[in-house]
Amino acid sequence: MAGMPGVIETVRFIRPGAKGFQGFIDYMDRDEAVRNEHFNEYSAYSPVNYDDSLTAVERNQDSEFKKFNDYMGNPYKTDALFSAYSDQLSLEDRQKMKSYFTQAQDAKSPLWQIVYSFDNNWLVDHEMLNPKTNELDTKKIYAATRESINKLEEKSGLKGQWTGAVHYNTDNIHVHVGYVERNPTREWIHYQDKQKRALSGWQFKGSLKKNDIKASKAKFVNQLLELEPQLTKSQNLMKEILHDAGKNGSEFFNQQYKDVTAALIEKLPANRSKWAYGHAEKNGFKNELDKLSNLYLNTQQPKQLEQLKNSLRPISQEYERAYGNPNNKPTYEQNKLYGKDGLYYKFGNSILKILKEEVPEQVTQYNAKNISPAEAERLTGQSQSPGTQAKPNDPLKNVPVIINEIDLAAQAVEQELKNFQTARPKFEKTIQQVIERPAFNNETQNNQLNSKTNVDHERPGHRLPPNLNQQLNQASDQEVTAEKKNHSNQVQRQRAALVDRRAMISKQGSQNNTMYSMRRIVGMLTGNLGAVQAEITSQQRKRSMEKAQN
């Protein structure tokens, strides 16, 4: 069939009580000619067994049955059975395998029939089929089948045995594999089929995940085409590019990239959880991120990038021929460069990780609230029409307008520090007084009062009431209690003031750190931190002169 893919893999399964299952077992120990003659009796793809078989591709419709039946048809020749451990099963081996399949049927295992169908022209182009003698490179076919079944077992968790045979057709040679589990590992489910009601009921699940079958086919094709070394090479090149970019993250703030980096920062959302390549297009910063990735890769790693593309291109062309692409989907090369988990996807996430560490949150919050897209383009120099050359700008030309906010915040912090330095001596003196103040002693106070009473008693002409001592003692106790309470309140107030002052100092220190980070980012974006600081100082002096004149 002209234009068909080079390789097609499909999987169907038959329930244990179906005729097709029993037919597969019955003909296992027969010779090739007999099995070839009775192919339709045990093939899950023949019209005879249509009502007893289902596609094993999970969530797929059974609409492709006729197409694969046409591909396979009635073979004019069938090779000997082969398996995971033998290229040609002996009669004894076939009888043992027949016994295993019978036990699997008794255990209610599904019979999976996996078919690898070829475009014979594809086999000829890859020197696996001699067009004159019709001789097939079965060694390579058998090896690829084993690798593919191993991958299917690895992905799906199947643990069973299988046999396979090559069937020859005029246009489409195919490999037919039967697989069962003597001890079923699949889930026991109640299956309902509205079209084939006879297939409904309790049974081991026969459907397999689509991605598991795709992985099995990919392994089959890679083994046939011997692509594993090329795939490994391209993977290593991609890792090398990403590793080098991670080591040189500070490059994004240098003169060569600062404008593009500033344009990206302007577009980033305030919500930092959205700083990922998967959210880039929806949140409107994908173009800026790809532009920065492109610029960096083509200036810092042009050789590695070209090597990667040259490595991916032949693999992509082979896949295009093997799998076909009737819907014009992105090629393997395009997916590896621009698709999910491709180079630009991973590289973009590396850039965003660096920006998360370097850009203060206040910057993106300010951008999200105050800067329109048009203003962001103007500030980052992206609104320039194509073909025009940018005029030389002063160092602050492309700095975001947040520079004024940084200046005002820095002034506020400096004023707070001045206020604290002014009040600090008095504050420290008060704390020292509280610490050194002696504690009250009730006994000493009472002795002093009693001594005073005795002196007053000895004065001539004084008549003191008999209960004077008791009254004085009560007054003394009240005075002591009030003094203690007053002292305790004063200590608590001083401690509270100390805690508040320490909190203020901590807050000011945090503000200082934030101001430092913000100044540093602005300085990196302009490539000249000294110019930024000089401009701030100039503005401060200008305001001071205006105040002095007024």
Residue, then its C-alpha position, 0 to 999 in steps of 0.5 A: m500500500a503506497g504511502m503507508p507507515g513503515v511499521i504498524e503495531t497493533v494489539r487485540f485480545i481474545r477471551p479465554g472461552a472463545k474459539g480463537f483462543q482454542g484455535f491458537i492453542d490447537y495449531m501451536d504444535r502443527d507445522e508451518a504449512v498447516r498453521n498457515e492454512h488455518f491462520n484465520e481460525y486463530s487470528a484475532y484479526s480475521p473476520v471469523n474471530y471478530d465477535d470474540s476479540l477486542t482492541a487492547v488499546e485502552r479507550n480506543q474504538d474498534s474501527e481499525f479492525k478492517k484496516f489491519n485485517d486488510y494489511m494481514g490478509n491470508p499469508y502465503k507463507t508462515d515461518a517457524l515459531f520463535s520465542a523469547y529464548s529461541d529463534q525456532l522452537s522444536l516440537e518439544d518446545r512447542q508442546k511445552m508452550k502449548s501446555y503453558f497456554t492451556q493452563a493460562q486459558d484455564a486461569k482465565s487469562p486473556l490471549w493478547q495478539i500483538v502484530y508488527s506489520f511492515d510496508n515491504n518497500w520500507l524493509v527493502d529501503h532499509e536492507m531488511l528484505n531482498p526484493k529478488t529472493n524475498e529473503l527477510d533478515t529474521k535475526k534482526i526482526y526477532a531481536a527487535t520483537r524481543e526488545s519490544i515485548n520486554k518493554l511492554e512487560e516493563k511498562s504494563g506489568l505483564k508477566g507471561q510467555w509468548t510465541g511469535a511467527v513471521h507471516y509473508n504477504t505480497d505487500n505487508i510482511h508481519v510478525h504475529v505474537g501470542y501472549v498469555e499469563r499462567n498466573p494473571t496479574r491484571e485487574w479482575i473487572h466486570y466488563q460491559d460491551k453494548q455492541k458485543r454483549a456476549l463479551s460482557g461479564w467478569q474477566f481479567k482486564g485485557s486493555l493496555k494503556k496507549n502509552d505502554i503500546k507506544a513505548s513498545k513500538a518505539k523500542f521495536v523501531n529503534q532496535l530495527l534501525e539501530l538508533e540507540p547510539q544516536l538517541t544517546k548522543s542527542q540526549n547527552l548534547m542536550k544535557e551538556i547545553l542545559h548544564d552549561a547554562g545553569k553554571n552561567g546564570s549571571e550572564f543573563f544580566n550582562q550588557q548583551y542580554k540585559d534589555v531582553t532580560a528586562a523585557l521578560i521581567e516586565k512581563l512576568p506575573a506577580n504570582r511566582s508559582k506561574w514562573a514556569y514554561g508550561h504557564a508562559e503562553k497563557n500568562g503572556f511571557k512565552n515570546e520574551l522567554d523564547k527570545l532570551s533563550n534564542l539569544y543566549l543559545n546562539t551567542q554562548q553555545p552555537k556549536q553545541l546547538e548546531q550539533l544537537k540539531n544535526s543529531l536530531r534531524p536524521i532520527s526525526q527523518e527515520y521516525e517520519r518514514a517509520y511512523g508516518n505523519p498523515n495529520n502533519k503533527p510536529t516532528y521528533e526534531q521539533n518536539k525535542l527542541y520546542g515541545k514539552d520537555g524539549l530543549y527550549y522548555k527545559f532551558g526556559n525553566s532554567i532561566l525562570k529559576i535563576l530569575k526567581e533567585e535574583v529578582p525581588e518580589q517587589v519588582t514583579q508586584y510593581n510591574a503587575k500593578n503599574i506597567s502596561p504592555a506598551e510601557a513595558e515595550r518602551l522601557t525595554g526598547q522592544s517597540q522599535s520598528p524592524g530595521t531601525q537602529a537604536k540610538p545610544n541611551d544613557p545608563l538609565k534609559n532602559v531601567p524600569v521606573i521602579i528606580n524612583e520607588i527604590d529611591l523613596a524607600a531608601q530615604a525612608v529607611e535612612q530617616e528611620l535609622k537617624n531617628f533611632q540613633t538620636a533616641r538611642p543614648k536616652f533609651e540605653k540609659t533608661i534600660q541601664q537604670v532599670i537593670e541597676r535599680p535595687a529591689f525593695n526590702n520590707e524588713t529594711q523599710n519597716n525598721q526605718l519607719n519604726s526608728k522614726t516613730n521612736v524618735d517622735h515618741e521621745r519629743p516632749g508634749h507629744r501624745l501619740p495614740p495607742n494604736l499609732n504603731q499599727q497604723l504606721n505599719q499598715a501605711s508602710d505595707q500599703e506604700v511598699t505594695a504600691e511602690k512594688k506595683n509601680h516598679s513592676n509596671q515600669v519594668q514591663r513598659q521598658r521591656a515592651a519598648l525594648v521588644d518593639r525597638r528590636a522588632m523595628i531594628s529587625k524590620q529596618g534590617s530586612q528593608n535594608n536587605t530588600m533595598y540592596s537586592m533591588r538596587r543590585i537587580v537594577g544595576m545588573l539590568t543596566g550593566n552599571l550599578g555605579a551609574v544608578q547610585a550616582e543618579i540617585t545621589s544627584q536626585q537627592r542633592k537636587r531636592s535638597m537644593e530646592k528645599a534650601q532655596n525655598 
